[in-house]
Amino acid sequence: EDTIVRVETTKSFEDVILELDFAITERNFRITGRNTIGKGLRDRGYENFPDVEVIHFCNLEYAREVLTIDPGYVAQMPCRITVHVASGLTVISLILLPENHPDDRVNEFARRMNAILHDIVNFVMEKESRVNS
């Protein structure tokens, strides 16, 4: 089972971040943090290090729903999407929730969440794109 889905776009890094932020919040998730790794490395003196960012987001009601079934599922949280620049393209990597839990209710939850995660990335990719899975 592939847990990471990658797509590439000619859109700028900044545009992709803005569109992801919009798509995430439009689906009632809250952005809980971001790691601006590329900027951090440039600030440390690695002048030409490309943009790399990790966006962390969560919906507390969804979290409550799955944690009621399996409190250990917190290890899968929050949801994450990464964005980086490579070879002149902006690459979005979607980290899917595993769908192989012993409890079918958790798998059903993961399938629903993964569909929402795909919707978020598809929002950004509505225009031109080249897909690499």
NORWOHU-V978904 format. One record per pair of residues at least 24 apart in sequence whose C-alpha atoms are under 7 Angstrom apart, sorted by the first residue. I is the first residue (numbers start at 0). J is the second residue. If there is no record, write none. Layout:
I	J
I	J
This chain:
2	94
2	95
2	96
2	97
3	92
3	93
3	94
3	95
4	92
4	93
4	94
4	132
5	90
5	91
5	92
5	93
5	131
5	132
6	90
6	91
6	92
6	129
6	130
6	131
6	132
7	88
7	89
7	90
7	91
7	128
7	129
7	130
7	131
8	88
8	89
8	90
8	127
8	128
8	129
9	88
9	89
9	128
10	89
11	89
12	84
12	89
15	123
18	123
19	119
19	123
22	119
22	122
23	119
27	58
28	56
28	57
28	58
29	56
29	57
29	58
30	55
30	56
30	57
31	55
31	56
31	57
32	56
49	84
50	83
50	84
51	82
51	83
51	84
52	81
52	82
52	83
53	79
53	80
53	81
53	82
54	79
54	80
54	81
55	79
55	80
65	105
65	108
